[in-house]
Amino acid sequence: MRNNRGYQPRVEKKDAHRINNLIRVPEVRLVGENVEPGVYKTSQALQMAEGFELDLVEISPNAEPPVCKIMDYKKFLYEQKKRDKLLKAKSTQIVVKEIRFGPQTDEHDYEFKRKNAEKFLKEGSKLKAFVFFKGRSIIYKDQGQILLLRLATDLEEYGKVEAMPVLEGKRMIMFIAPKKKK
């Protein structure tokens, strides 16, 4: 028996819309520029599209009868890709930065981590601050909570607390979101 590891069958790339002779319904509702909107026989709509030297594109296949438009299909796909790229560029990615403390973090370490947290919030990243309890140090969970609340008050001008400290297993977690820039 042959080993098929890594083998992937070739998949035909299918267009998102049916165009021209791939439209297999007897009638279509036609819309578009330089066209009288209405219901036409598919063959008649195809002839009209050929007359304009454009494509007949099925826009809404689930409608009754399906809605088609006479347009340049390649140009339509190009415009759609351009629009999608623009929308993607406008959307913002939310970055979550983590800062880890121990229940008995000393003053210098705390200050160092607070400065980093401040920097993250100024950059616009969300902050996930947590206290990790190793072994039996879980008995100091009140110290962990005090530490996180102290961090929240120190970072008050840069961000607002999204979720108060919550104990999940061996971690006490708190989220801080950056304040909107004016």
Backbone as a chain_set.jsonl record, in Angstrom:
{"seq": "MRNNRGYQPRVEKKDAHRINNLIRVPEVRLVGENVEPGVYKTSQALQMAEGFELDLVEISPNAEPPVCKIMDYKKFLYEQKKRDKLLKAKSTQIVVKEIRFGPQTDEHDYEFKRKNAEKFLKEGSKLKAFVFFKGRSIIYKDQGQILLLRLATDLEEYGKVEAMPVLEGKRMIMFIAPKKKK", "coords": {"N": [[0.838, -1.184, 0.0], [0.5, 2.233, -0.836], [1.893, 5.16, 0.623], [0.027, 7.942, 1.411], [0.694, 10.378, 2.512], [0.657, 13.842, 2.767], [-0.467, 14.133, 0.283], [-2.694, 15.912, -1.697], [-5.697, 16.145, -3.317], [-6.235, 17.665, -6.529], [-8.028, 20.614, -6.669], [-10.579, 22.133, -8.435], [-10.653, 25.585, -9.074], [-13.328, 27.532, -8.29], [-15.434, 30.054, -9.596], [-16.826, 32.863, -7.85], [-19.235, 33.796, -8.757], [-21.765, 32.826, -11.126], [-21.283, 32.977, -14.594], [-22.155, 34.104, -17.916], [-22.508, 31.408, -20.082], [-22.724, 29.592, -18.026], [-24.933, 30.057, -16.559], [-27.847, 28.502, -15.9], [-30.664, 28.725, -15.955], [-34.079, 29.148, -17.092], [-35.184, 31.774, -17.175], [-34.178, 35.14, -16.345], [-33.82, 37.917, -14.099], [-33.013, 40.994, -15.212], [-30.638, 43.527, -14.624], [-28.815, 46.633, -14.702], [-26.523, 48.971, -16.331], [-27.593, 50.909, -19.148], [-29.619, 49.142, -19.798], [-32.936, 47.983, -19.968], [-34.568, 47.366, -17.051], [-35.924, 44.192, -16.1], [-37.68, 40.998, -16.589], [-36.134, 38.558, -18.481], [-35.602, 36.088, -21.1], [-33.006, 33.719, -20.677], [-31.317, 33.251, -22.878], [-31.82, 35.491, -24.469], [-30.885, 37.543, -22.771], [-28.187, 36.848, -22.717], [-27.494, 37.353, -25.378], [-27.853, 40.125, -25.433], [-25.808, 40.9, -23.677], [-23.566, 40.061, -25.134], [-23.836, 41.782, -27.263], [-23.107, 44.215, -26.083], [-20.525, 43.599, -25.635], [-19.836, 42.553, -23.137], [-20.08, 40.75, -19.963], [-22.585, 38.44, -18.766], [-23.585, 38.35, -15.573], [-24.416, 36.45, -12.757], [-25.871, 37.758, -10.034], [-27.534, 37.551, -7.754], [-28.268, 34.54, -6.969], [-30.24, 33.193, -5.504], [-32.625, 34.467, -5.708], [-35.954, 34.778, -7.154], [-37.062, 35.139, -10.324], [-33.464, 34.396, -10.773], [-31.221, 37.152, -10.23], [-29.487, 38.994, -12.622], [-26.669, 40.748, -14.021], [-25.426, 42.936, -16.507], [-22.112, 43.319, -17.151], [-18.543, 44.077, -17.014], [-16.842, 41.369, -16.091], [-14.213, 40.795, -15.118], [-13.315, 43.332, -14.404], [-15.16, 43.884, -12.429], [-14.443, 41.95, -10.472], [-11.912, 42.905, -9.857], [-12.498, 45.442, -8.768], [-13.929, 44.595, -6.538], [-11.959, 43.21, -5.07], [-10.282, 45.346, -4.512], [-11.956, 46.896, -2.902], [-12.342, 45.142, -0.732], [-9.726, 45.01, 0.225], [-9.332, 47.63, 1.061], [-11.232, 47.797, 3.136], [-10.104, 45.948, 4.885], [-7.747, 47.232, 5.513], [-8.704, 49.406, 6.93], [-9.805, 48.245, 9.193], [-8.956, 47.594, 12.58], [-6.442, 45.781, 14.272], [-6.607, 44.17, 17.341], [-4.245, 44.11, 19.783], [-3.044, 42.062, 22.319], [-1.176, 42.409, 25.135], [0.832, 40.775, 27.568], [1.476, 40.804, 31.07], [3.265, 39.452, 33.664], [3.095, 38.695, 37.066], [4.425, 37.743, 40.271], [3.076, 36.584, 43.43], [4.523, 37.82, 45.473], [5.93, 40.033, 44.356], [8.67, 42.202, 44.237], [9.391, 45.742, 44.919], [11.033, 47.05, 42.943], [10.867, 45.345, 40.677], [8.126, 45.496, 40.283], [7.812, 48.23, 39.555], [9.285, 48.303, 37.166], [7.769, 46.566, 35.544], [5.364, 47.959, 35.572], [6.035, 50.26, 34.143], [6.464, 49.131, 31.629], [3.865, 48.206, 31.113], [2.535, 50.632, 30.982], [3.709, 51.674, 28.681], [2.753, 49.809, 26.783], [-0.016, 50.351, 26.867], [-0.021, 53.001, 25.976], [0.744, 52.585, 23.353], [-1.556, 51.539, 22.399], [-2.322, 48.951, 22.804], [-4.112, 46.199, 24.299], [-4.066, 45.199, 27.724], [-3.115, 42.407, 29.568], [-2.891, 41.604, 32.69], [-1.47, 39.468, 35.034], [-1.29, 37.492, 38.025], [0.721, 34.878, 38.908], [0.374, 31.962, 40.695], [2.549, 29.862, 42.263], [2.849, 26.525, 43.282], [2.329, 26.303, 46.722], [1.842, 28.952, 47.058], [-0.609, 29.977, 46.631], [-1.959, 30.641, 48.853], [-1.505, 33.293, 49.222], [-3.372, 34.801, 47.827], [-4.839, 37.114, 48.325], [-2.828, 39.053, 48.456], [-2.032, 39.031, 45.826], [-4.313, 40.043, 44.577], [-4.372, 42.624, 45.666], [-2.018, 43.615, 44.553], [-2.675, 43.653, 41.771], [-4.828, 45.462, 41.785], [-3.516, 47.72, 42.659], [-1.848, 48.152, 40.47], [-3.828, 48.767, 38.585], [-4.787, 51.229, 39.594], [-2.456, 52.757, 39.34], [-2.196, 52.872, 36.592], [-4.34, 54.318, 35.766], [-4.654, 56.744, 34.285], [-3.9, 56.031, 31.732], [-5.316, 53.805, 30.873], [-8.41, 51.914, 31.133], [-9.927, 49.727, 33.508], [-11.04, 46.695, 32.332], [-11.883, 44.214, 33.143], [-12.258, 43.153, 36.4], [-9.89, 41.798, 38.843], [-9.786, 38.287, 38.628], [-9.805, 35.0, 39.836], [-8.475, 32.299, 38.186], [-7.951, 29.096, 38.202], [-4.584, 28.682, 38.815], [-3.994, 31.28, 38.379], [-4.47, 34.785, 38.715], [-6.312, 37.008, 37.013], [-6.461, 40.123, 35.215], [-7.885, 42.514, 33.031], [-6.935, 45.354, 31.113], [-7.96, 48.022, 29.187], [-6.822, 50.277, 26.64], [-7.109, 53.871, 26.91], [-9.109, 55.919, 24.779], [-7.569, 57.936, 22.298], [-7.548, 61.462, 22.146]], "CA": [[0.0, 0.0, 0.0], [1.261, 3.464, -0.956], [1.674, 6.158, 1.669], [-0.546, 9.153, 0.81], [0.939, 11.512, 3.367], [0.964, 15.053, 2.032], [-1.174, 14.187, -0.997], [-3.957, 16.634, -1.692], [-6.243, 16.118, -4.677], [-6.346, 18.981, -7.161], [-9.386, 21.132, -6.585], [-10.85, 23.183, -9.418], [-11.017, 26.855, -8.454], [-14.645, 27.905, -8.795], [-15.725, 31.477, -9.466], [-17.826, 33.202, -6.844], [-20.495, 34.045, -9.466], [-21.927, 32.138, -12.419], [-21.292, 33.961, -15.671], [-22.478, 33.744, -19.296], [-23.137, 30.115, -20.379], [-22.862, 28.786, -16.802], [-26.252, 30.344, -16.004], [-28.652, 27.427, -16.476], [-32.088, 28.888, -15.665], [-34.765, 29.62, -18.304], [-35.414, 33.22, -17.161], [-33.423, 35.909, -15.36], [-34.199, 39.326, -13.942], [-31.837, 41.708, -15.691], [-30.416, 44.899, -14.167], [-27.527, 47.126, -15.174], [-26.521, 50.218, -17.076], [-28.024, 50.833, -20.555], [-30.516, 47.991, -19.945], [-34.269, 48.152, -19.395], [-34.742, 46.312, -16.045], [-37.088, 43.332, -16.29], [-37.431, 39.566, -16.692], [-35.806, 38.176, -19.859], [-35.134, 34.718, -21.295], [-31.56, 33.708, -20.49], [-30.661, 33.364, -24.193], [-31.961, 36.892, -24.891], [-29.984, 38.318, -21.91], [-26.823, 36.554, -23.183], [-27.297, 38.08, -26.643], [-27.698, 41.543, -25.088], [-24.476, 41.045, -23.085], [-22.612, 39.95, -26.237], [-23.973, 43.02, -28.027], [-22.33, 45.25, -25.389], [-19.2, 42.992, -25.433], [-19.656, 42.41, -21.69], [-20.487, 39.448, -19.421], [-23.829, 38.329, -18.003], [-23.131, 37.835, -14.277], [-25.496, 36.155, -11.818], [-25.547, 38.452, -8.786], [-28.323, 36.984, -6.663], [-28.778, 33.263, -7.494], [-31.344, 32.656, -4.705], [-33.863, 35.196, -5.999], [-36.842, 34.08, -8.095], [-35.936, 34.459, -10.98], [-32.162, 34.925, -10.367], [-30.896, 38.492, -10.718], [-28.244, 39.046, -13.382], [-26.272, 42.096, -14.401], [-24.491, 42.977, -17.623], [-20.95, 44.1, -16.741], [-17.239, 43.477, -17.276], [-16.644, 40.533, -14.907], [-12.843, 40.961, -14.599], [-13.27, 44.647, -13.758], [-15.976, 43.727, -11.219], [-13.628, 41.239, -9.484], [-10.838, 43.814, -9.469], [-13.094, 46.452, -7.87], [-14.292, 43.909, -5.296], [-10.711, 42.963, -4.332], [-9.82, 46.644, -4.053], [-12.846, 47.283, -1.803], [-12.028, 44.271, 0.41], [-8.411, 45.406, 0.737], [-9.54, 48.898, 1.747], [-11.918, 47.494, 4.392], [-9.153, 45.267, 5.755], [-6.79, 48.235, 5.974], [-9.377, 50.269, 7.905], [-10.079, 47.525, 10.438], [-7.79, 47.588, 13.46], [-6.189, 44.542, 14.978], [-6.417, 44.41, 18.769], [-3.104, 43.355, 20.281], [-3.102, 41.875, 23.77], [0.141, 42.195, 25.736], [0.703, 40.167, 28.897], [2.472, 41.091, 32.101], [3.127, 38.425, 34.701], [3.641, 39.002, 38.39], [4.337, 36.72, 41.313], [2.329, 37.176, 44.541], [5.393, 38.649, 46.284], [6.807, 40.818, 43.484], [9.227, 43.318, 45.002], [9.094, 47.095, 44.43], [11.75, 47.369, 41.705], [10.242, 44.561, 39.595], [6.795, 46.064, 40.049], [7.973, 49.497, 38.825], [9.742, 47.958, 35.821], [6.624, 46.009, 34.813], [4.373, 49.02, 35.435], [6.487, 51.105, 33.031], [6.17, 48.392, 30.392], [2.409, 48.213, 30.943], [2.214, 52.003, 30.572], [4.139, 51.765, 27.283], [1.814, 49.017, 25.976], [-1.286, 51.071, 26.785], [0.193, 54.18, 25.124], [0.79, 52.088, 21.97], [-2.916, 51.171, 22.017], [-2.54, 47.52, 23.019], [-4.814, 45.806, 25.517], [-3.122, 44.634, 28.689], [-3.594, 41.304, 30.4], [-1.971, 41.497, 33.819], [-1.871, 38.346, 35.889], [-0.417, 37.011, 39.091], [0.789, 33.418, 38.816], [0.646, 31.365, 42.004], [3.254, 28.578, 42.147], [2.786, 25.632, 44.447], [1.459, 26.679, 47.839], [1.729, 30.412, 47.165], [-2.027, 30.325, 46.44], [-2.455, 31.203, 50.121], [-1.325, 34.745, 49.157], [-4.207, 35.349, 46.752], [-5.223, 38.495, 48.66], [-1.697, 39.897, 48.056], [-2.1, 39.101, 44.361], [-5.401, 40.952, 44.226], [-3.927, 43.973, 46.04], [-1.018, 43.988, 43.552], [-3.358, 43.983, 40.513], [-5.609, 46.691, 41.991], [-2.529, 48.808, 42.709], [-1.473, 48.381, 39.067], [-4.968, 49.435, 37.942], [-4.831, 52.64, 40.003], [-1.27, 53.419, 38.782], [-2.366, 53.038, 35.139], [-5.667, 54.919, 35.568], [-4.685, 57.79, 33.26], [-3.57, 55.45, 30.421], [-6.287, 52.793, 30.475], [-9.467, 51.626, 32.115], [-10.049, 48.305, 33.829], [-12.124, 46.056, 31.592], [-12.357, 43.127, 33.997], [-11.592, 43.163, 37.707], [-9.116, 40.57, 39.056], [-10.553, 37.056, 38.808], [-8.924, 33.849, 40.004], [-8.764, 31.165, 37.293], [-6.927, 28.088, 38.488], [-3.449, 29.22, 39.566], [-3.735, 32.646, 37.904], [-5.444, 35.836, 38.965], [-6.199, 37.774, 35.774], [-7.176, 41.393, 35.093], [-7.69, 43.132, 31.714], [-6.989, 46.817, 31.061], [-8.051, 48.512, 27.804], [-6.262, 51.625, 26.54], [-8.084, 54.953, 26.751], [-9.123, 56.476, 23.421], [-6.807, 59.183, 22.134], [-8.409, 62.578, 21.741]], "C": [[0.884, 1.25, 0.0], [0.912, 4.438, 0.163], [1.206, 7.459, 1.023], [-0.312, 10.391, 1.645], [1.32, 12.727, 2.512], [0.248, 15.166, 0.7], [-2.483, 14.939, -0.839], [-4.487, 16.649, -3.111], [-6.409, 17.539, -5.219], [-7.804, 19.416, -7.163], [-9.533, 22.24, -7.617], [-11.256, 24.451, -8.687], [-12.309, 27.332, -9.097], [-14.864, 29.393, -8.587], [-16.829, 31.699, -8.451], [-19.21, 33.396, -7.485], [-20.549, 33.205, -10.731], [-21.988, 33.214, -13.494], [-21.636, 33.304, -17.006], [-23.155, 32.379, -19.421], [-23.269, 29.199, -19.165], [-24.205, 29.035, -16.112], [-27.244, 29.405, -16.685], [-30.149, 27.525, -16.136], [-32.781, 29.448, -16.904], [-34.933, 31.14, -18.351], [-34.565, 33.879, -16.076], [-33.997, 37.311, -15.265], [-32.938, 40.122, -14.246], [-31.797, 43.128, -15.137], [-29.07, 45.347, -14.732], [-27.673, 48.424, -15.921], [-26.915, 49.949, -18.524], [-28.954, 49.651, -20.826], [-31.847, 48.336, -19.292], [-34.462, 47.034, -18.37], [-36.018, 45.505, -16.298], [-36.68, 41.878, -16.358], [-37.256, 39.215, -18.168], [-35.495, 36.691, -19.903], [-33.606, 34.768, -21.211], [-30.828, 33.896, -21.82], [-30.69, 34.815, -24.681], [-31.001, 37.784, -24.092], [-28.531, 38.107, -22.337], [-26.508, 37.314, -24.465], [-27.091, 39.578, -26.376], [-26.295, 41.81, -24.534], [-23.411, 40.985, -24.18], [-22.645, 41.212, -27.091], [-23.17, 44.16, -27.424], [-20.86, 44.829, -25.209], [-18.838, 42.944, -23.941], [-20.113, 41.018, -21.264], [-21.838, 39.558, -18.735], [-23.442, 37.645, -16.695], [-24.327, 37.658, -13.355], [-25.11, 36.745, -10.457], [-26.255, 37.82, -7.599], [-28.972, 35.681, -7.142], [-30.006, 32.735, -6.745], [-32.671, 33.358, -4.963], [-34.688, 34.405, -7.009], [-37.417, 35.082, -9.077], [-34.602, 35.1, -10.562], [-31.868, 36.286, -11.001], [-29.533, 38.449, -11.396], [-27.959, 40.482, -13.78], [-25.296, 42.002, -15.566], [-23.351, 43.904, -17.223], [-19.675, 43.388, -17.165], [-16.851, 42.705, -16.015], [-15.261, 40.728, -14.292], [-12.71, 42.287, -13.848], [-14.029, 44.606, -12.426], [-15.166, 43.046, -10.117], [-12.508, 42.131, -8.961], [-11.344, 44.848, -8.461], [-13.419, 45.838, -6.509], [-13.048, 43.65, -4.435], [-10.188, 44.261, -3.731], [-10.629, 47.101, -2.833], [-12.539, 46.459, -0.549], [-10.706, 44.673, 1.061], [-8.524, 46.698, 1.545], [-10.216, 48.683, 3.103], [-10.971, 46.845, 5.388], [-8.157, 46.265, 6.332], [-7.406, 49.127, 7.049], [-9.625, 49.568, 9.236], [-8.806, 47.466, 11.278], [-7.678, 46.248, 14.168], [-5.957, 44.896, 16.449], [-5.301, 43.49, 19.253], [-3.233, 43.268, 21.792], [-1.695, 41.556, 24.265], [-0.067, 41.662, 27.148], [1.831, 40.627, 29.815], [2.208, 40.15, 33.264], [3.815, 38.875, 35.986], [3.635, 37.738, 39.229], [3.603, 37.356, 42.484], [3.201, 38.079, 45.426], [6.419, 39.396, 45.428], [7.336, 42.011, 44.268], [9.057, 44.641, 44.256], [9.756, 47.401, 43.084], [11.132, 46.634, 40.508], [8.874, 45.128, 39.247], [6.897, 47.327, 39.203], [8.377, 49.248, 37.375], [8.562, 47.459, 34.97], [5.529, 47.053, 34.611], [4.734, 49.937, 34.277], [6.219, 50.432, 31.689], [4.677, 48.415, 30.093], [1.949, 49.571, 30.43], [2.544, 52.178, 29.082], [3.156, 51.011, 26.367], [0.496, 49.756, 25.785], [-1.164, 52.318, 25.915], [0.216, 53.787, 23.651], [-0.603, 51.711, 21.475], [-3.208, 49.688, 22.163], [-3.364, 47.303, 24.283], [-3.799, 45.161, 26.44], [-3.8, 43.54, 29.491], [-2.549, 41.14, 31.502], [-2.425, 40.323, 34.673], [-0.803, 38.009, 36.915], [-0.466, 35.492, 39.025], [1.197, 32.851, 40.172], [1.273, 29.995, 41.816], [3.071, 27.79, 43.434], [1.814, 26.104, 45.507], [1.274, 28.187, 47.973], [0.296, 30.889, 46.935], [-2.616, 30.903, 47.723], [-2.316, 32.715, 50.146], [-2.215, 35.391, 48.101], [-4.687, 36.773, 47.058], [-4.101, 39.47, 48.3], [-1.694, 40.09, 46.534], [-3.161, 40.089, 43.916], [-5.015, 42.397, 44.531], [-2.933, 44.499, 45.0], [-1.682, 44.424, 42.24], [-4.169, 45.269, 40.638], [-4.683, 47.912, 42.079], [-2.077, 49.178, 41.29], [-2.582, 49.15, 38.339], [-5.016, 50.909, 38.315], [-3.634, 53.408, 39.437], [-1.437, 53.721, 37.292], [-3.685, 53.718, 34.777], [-5.71, 55.938, 34.437], [-4.41, 57.237, 31.856], [-4.609, 54.443, 29.933], [-7.332, 52.593, 31.539], [-9.607, 50.122, 32.293], [-11.273, 47.739, 33.12], [-12.732, 44.92, 32.414], [-11.545, 43.154, 35.29], [-10.854, 41.835, 37.913], [-10.009, 39.365, 39.383], [-9.566, 35.899, 38.898], [-9.385, 32.721, 39.083], [-7.655, 30.155, 37.487], [-5.825, 28.674, 39.346], [-3.098, 30.642, 39.137], [-4.844, 33.585, 38.343], [-5.262, 36.833, 37.828], [-7.023, 39.056, 35.834], [-6.855, 41.978, 33.711], [-7.816, 44.643, 31.822], [-6.972, 47.218, 29.584], [-7.489, 49.925, 27.735], [-7.38, 52.664, 26.399], [-7.975, 55.492, 25.337], [-8.345, 57.774, 23.39], [-7.729, 60.276, 21.644], [-7.793, 63.326, 20.591]], "O": [[1.875, 1.326, 0.726], [-0.239, 4.519, 0.59], [1.906, 8.019, 0.18], [-1.046, 11.37, 1.508], [2.194, 12.644, 1.649], [0.345, 16.202, 0.042], [-3.282, 14.637, 0.048], [-3.802, 17.116, -4.021], [-6.683, 18.48, -4.474], [-8.691, 18.683, -7.6], [-8.723, 23.166, -7.672], [-12.099, 24.414, -7.791], [-12.373, 27.513, -10.313], [-14.526, 29.936, -7.536], [-17.665, 30.824, -8.224], [-20.234, 33.184, -6.834], [-19.519, 32.907, -11.336], [-22.657, 34.234, -13.329], [-21.432, 32.105, -17.196], [-24.264, 32.2, -18.918], [-23.871, 28.13, -19.269], [-24.574, 28.31, -15.187], [-27.462, 29.493, -17.894], [-30.824, 26.5, -16.041], [-32.15, 30.151, -17.693], [-34.841, 31.74, -19.422], [-34.27, 33.28, -15.042], [-34.582, 37.827, -16.217], [-31.91, 39.934, -13.596], [-32.797, 43.845, -15.175], [-28.279, 44.521, -15.187], [-28.778, 48.925, -16.128], [-26.609, 48.888, -19.068], [-29.064, 49.206, -21.968], [-31.886, 48.907, -18.202], [-34.517, 45.866, -18.753], [-37.055, 46.059, -16.663], [-35.505, 41.541, -16.209], [-38.109, 39.529, -18.999], [-35.163, 36.091, -18.881], [-32.99, 35.749, -21.627], [-29.832, 34.617, -21.883], [-29.709, 35.309, -25.237], [-30.373, 38.677, -24.66], [-27.734, 39.045, -22.328], [-25.413, 37.851, -24.631], [-26.257, 40.219, -27.016], [-25.669, 42.814, -24.873], [-22.459, 41.766, -24.162], [-21.61, 41.66, -27.586], [-22.611, 44.981, -28.151], [-20.05, 45.601, -24.697], [-17.713, 43.246, -23.54], [-20.49, 40.201, -22.104], [-22.201, 40.605, -18.199], [-23.019, 36.489, -16.702], [-25.141, 38.565, -13.182], [-24.159, 36.297, -9.816], [-25.642, 37.582, -6.558], [-30.088, 35.698, -7.661], [-30.744, 31.914, -7.289], [-33.718, 32.908, -4.498], [-34.186, 33.476, -7.641], [-38.26, 35.868, -8.645], [-34.596, 36.22, -10.052], [-32.219, 36.538, -12.154], [-28.557, 37.945, -10.839], [-28.859, 41.317, -13.869], [-24.45, 41.11, -15.612], [-23.553, 45.095, -16.986], [-19.712, 42.244, -17.619], [-16.561, 43.311, -14.983], [-15.141, 40.816, -13.07], [-12.076, 42.357, -12.795], [-13.61, 45.205, -11.436], [-15.184, 43.489, -8.969], [-12.194, 42.115, -7.77], [-10.707, 45.099, -7.438], [-13.216, 46.462, -5.467], [-13.079, 43.846, -3.22], [-9.713, 44.287, -2.595], [-10.076, 47.621, -1.863], [-12.481, 46.998, 0.557], [-10.579, 44.675, 2.286], [-7.886, 46.841, 2.589], [-9.833, 49.299, 4.098], [-11.014, 47.14, 6.582], [-7.767, 46.161, 7.495], [-6.715, 49.557, 7.973], [-9.653, 50.212, 10.285], [-7.709, 47.306, 10.743], [-8.67, 45.663, 14.601], [-5.199, 45.815, 16.76], [-5.392, 42.266, 19.151], [-3.496, 44.266, 22.464], [-1.097, 40.558, 23.864], [-1.013, 42.043, 27.836], [2.972, 40.811, 29.393], [1.094, 40.06, 33.778], [4.946, 39.361, 35.982], [2.922, 36.78, 38.927], [3.51, 38.583, 42.532], [2.686, 39.001, 46.06], [7.613, 39.396, 45.727], [6.567, 42.745, 44.889], [8.631, 44.659, 43.102], [9.115, 47.947, 42.186], [10.904, 47.232, 39.456], [8.506, 45.228, 38.077], [6.151, 47.484, 38.237], [7.873, 49.904, 36.464], [8.386, 47.879, 33.826], [4.84, 47.036, 33.591], [3.862, 50.351, 33.514], [5.798, 51.081, 30.731], [4.272, 48.62, 28.948], [1.086, 49.656, 29.557], [1.762, 52.754, 28.325], [2.775, 51.514, 25.31], [-0.05, 49.788, 24.682], [-2.101, 52.661, 25.193], [-0.231, 54.55, 22.795], [-0.816, 51.576, 20.27], [-4.241, 49.214, 21.69], [-3.323, 48.107, 25.214], [-2.784, 44.634, 25.984], [-4.898, 43.714, 30.019], [-1.464, 40.605, 31.272], [-3.606, 40.193, 34.995], [0.394, 38.209, 36.707], [-1.538, 34.888, 39.078], [2.234, 33.218, 40.725], [0.644, 29.077, 41.289], [3.135, 28.341, 44.533], [0.626, 26.285, 45.241], [0.618, 28.649, 48.906], [0.02, 32.084, 47.036], [-3.647, 31.574, 47.69], [-2.929, 33.374, 50.987], [-1.851, 36.422, 47.536], [-4.918, 37.555, 46.135], [-4.378, 40.595, 47.884], [-1.392, 41.173, 46.032], [-2.944, 40.876, 42.996], [-5.3, 43.295, 43.739], [-2.987, 45.666, 44.611], [-1.302, 45.442, 41.661], [-4.2, 46.076, 39.709], [-5.034, 49.001, 41.624], [-1.941, 50.355, 40.955], [-2.305, 50.072, 37.571], [-5.26, 51.756, 37.455], [-3.768, 54.58, 39.087], [-0.891, 54.702, 36.787], [-4.1, 53.698, 33.618], [-6.696, 55.999, 33.702], [-4.67, 57.933, 30.875], [-4.769, 54.245, 28.728], [-7.184, 53.028, 32.681], [-9.43, 49.348, 31.351], [-12.389, 48.231, 33.283], [-13.942, 44.695, 32.384], [-10.315, 43.175, 35.271], [-11.156, 40.852, 37.237], [-10.856, 39.414, 40.275], [-8.607, 35.828, 38.129], [-10.517, 32.247, 39.175], [-6.544, 30.339, 36.99], [-6.073, 29.114, 40.468], [-2.035, 31.154, 39.486], [-6.018, 33.217, 38.34], [-4.197, 37.434, 37.687], [-8.112, 39.094, 36.408], [-5.707, 41.947, 33.269], [-8.685, 45.156, 32.527], [-6.09, 46.811, 28.829], [-7.662, 50.7, 28.676], [-8.446, 52.383, 25.85], [-6.889, 55.522, 24.759], [-8.43, 58.6, 24.299], [-8.601, 60.03, 20.81], [-8.37, 64.301, 20.109]]}, "num_chains": 1, "name": "protein.A"}
